[in-house]
């Protein structure tokens, strides 16, 4: 019996091409998030779109919510500029994933300097402390690129 021809698979694996092509939310310099004098764009200050809305602010099927800082992110802890890809956490700890332009070493050094300029004290490589807050960061070149870096930021804090 001759071999049977198998047609190519064209079905989607559950990902909508439109959703996959949307850019992650921009995280403005935290001084604008935390109410100081540095200005950021109005859309960045608003923290992105509301949950369940599409690009026009209307809800609907397939609507995608952009990542945002956790609602209980401490107002006195700044966030370095970058594209927010996700956040999460548990009681007393939060984690952010940002994509930042530049190589890993440069991004980590810049983030450390950012925190030092906001009153944090360096306690080790990628480790800073201020009051009840401890920030630990790790940077890795994104997809083996020297031009984009994933910066993971872990915040631990004790109740005040």
C-alpha positions as CSV (number, residue, x, y, z in Angstrom):
1,X,0.0,0.0,0.0
2,X,1.5,3.4,-0.9
3,X,2.3,5.9,1.9
4,X,-0.5,8.4,2.7
5,X,0.1,12.1,2.4
6,X,-0.4,14.0,5.6
7,X,-1.6,17.6,5.3
8,X,0.5,20.2,7.2
9,X,-0.9,21.2,10.6
10,X,-2.3,24.7,10.5
11,X,-4.4,24.9,13.7
12,X,-3.5,27.3,16.4
13,X,-2.3,25.9,19.7
14,X,-4.6,28.2,21.7
15,X,-2.7,31.4,21.3
16,X,-4.4,34.3,19.5
17,X,-2.0,36.0,17.1
18,X,-3.3,39.4,18.0
19,X,-2.7,38.9,21.7
20,X,0.8,37.5,21.1
21,X,1.8,40.6,19.1
22,X,0.8,43.1,21.8
23,X,3.7,44.8,23.6
24,X,3.9,44.4,27.4
25,X,3.1,47.4,29.6
26,X,5.7,50.1,30.1
27,X,6.6,50.7,33.7
28,X,7.4,54.4,34.2
29,X,10.2,55.4,36.4
30,X,8.8,54.7,39.8
31,X,9.1,58.3,41.0
32,X,6.0,58.9,38.8
33,X,4.3,55.9,40.2
34,X,5.1,56.9,43.7
35,X,4.0,60.5,43.3
36,X,7.3,62.4,43.1
37,X,8.2,65.1,40.6
38,X,9.4,63.0,37.7
39,X,6.8,63.1,34.9
40,X,5.8,60.1,32.9
41,X,3.2,59.6,30.2
42,X,-0.4,59.7,31.3
43,X,-1.1,56.2,30.1
44,X,1.9,54.9,32.1
45,X,0.8,56.7,35.2
46,X,-2.6,55.2,34.9
47,X,-1.1,51.8,35.3
48,X,-2.4,50.4,31.9
49,X,-5.9,49.4,31.0
50,X,-8.5,48.1,33.3
51,X,-8.9,44.4,33.8
52,X,-10.8,42.7,31.0
53,X,-10.6,45.6,28.6
54,X,-9.4,45.7,25.0
55,X,-7.3,48.4,23.4
56,X,-10.3,50.8,23.3
57,X,-11.1,50.3,27.0
58,X,-14.1,48.0,26.1
59,X,-14.5,44.6,27.7
60,X,-15.1,41.6,25.5
61,X,-14.1,38.1,24.6
62,X,-10.4,37.7,24.0
63,X,-9.6,41.0,25.8
64,X,-6.1,40.9,27.3
65,X,-5.0,42.7,30.4
66,X,-1.5,44.2,30.4
67,X,0.6,43.4,33.4
68,X,0.6,45.9,36.2
69,X,2.4,46.4,39.5
70,X,0.7,44.5,42.4
71,X,-1.9,46.7,44.0
72,X,-0.1,46.5,47.3
73,X,3.3,47.4,45.9
74,X,4.8,49.8,48.6
75,X,4.5,53.4,47.5
76,X,8.0,54.2,48.9
77,X,9.7,51.5,46.8
78,X,10.7,52.8,43.4
79,X,10.7,50.6,40.3
80,X,13.4,51.1,37.7
81,X,12.2,51.9,34.1
82,X,11.5,49.0,31.8
83,X,8.8,47.0,30.2
84,X,6.8,45.1,32.8
85,X,6.1,41.5,31.7
86,X,4.6,40.1,34.9
87,X,4.4,40.3,38.7
88,X,3.5,38.1,41.5
89,X,4.1,37.4,45.1
90,X,3.1,36.1,48.5
91,X,2.7,37.7,51.9
92,X,5.7,39.9,52.5
93,X,7.3,39.3,49.1
94,X,6.8,40.5,45.5
95,X,8.5,39.7,42.2
96,X,8.6,41.7,39.0
97,X,10.0,40.8,35.6
98,X,11.1,43.8,33.5
99,X,12.7,43.9,30.0
100,X,15.3,46.7,29.8
101,X,17.4,47.8,26.9
102,X,21.1,47.0,27.2
103,X,23.3,44.2,28.2
104,X,22.9,42.3,31.5
105,X,25.9,43.8,33.3
106,X,24.9,47.3,32.2
107,X,21.2,46.8,33.2
108,X,22.1,45.4,36.7
109,X,24.6,48.2,37.4
110,X,22.0,50.8,36.3
111,X,19.3,49.3,38.5
112,X,21.7,49.3,41.4
113,X,22.6,52.9,40.9
114,X,18.8,53.7,40.5
115,X,18.1,52.2,44.0
116,X,21.2,53.8,45.6
117,X,20.0,57.2,44.3
118,X,16.6,56.5,46.0
119,X,18.2,55.9,49.4
120,X,18.9,52.2,49.3
121,X,22.2,50.8,50.5
122,X,24.0,48.1,48.5
123,X,24.6,45.0,50.5
124,X,26.0,42.8,47.7
125,X,25.8,42.4,43.9
126,X,22.2,43.1,42.9
127,X,21.2,43.3,46.6
128,X,20.0,46.5,48.3
129,X,18.3,47.4,51.5
130,X,16.3,50.4,53.0
131,X,14.3,50.2,56.2
132,X,12.0,47.2,56.1
133,X,12.7,46.6,52.4
134,X,15.2,44.2,50.8
135,X,15.6,44.2,47.0
136,X,17.4,41.4,45.2
137,X,17.9,41.6,41.4
138,X,19.2,39.3,38.7
139,X,19.8,40.2,35.0
140,X,20.1,38.0,32.0
141,X,20.4,38.8,28.4
142,X,17.1,38.2,26.7
143,X,17.2,35.4,24.0
144,X,21.0,35.6,23.9
145,X,20.7,39.3,23.0
146,X,23.2,41.9,24.1
147,X,20.6,44.6,23.4
148,X,17.7,43.4,25.6
149,X,17.9,42.1,29.2
150,X,15.3,40.5,31.5
151,X,15.6,42.0,35.0
152,X,14.0,40.0,37.8
153,X,13.4,42.1,40.9
154,X,12.5,40.5,44.2
155,X,11.2,42.7,47.0
156,X,10.9,41.4,50.5
157,X,9.4,43.5,53.3
158,X,8.4,43.2,56.9
159,X,5.2,44.6,58.2
160,X,5.5,48.1,59.6
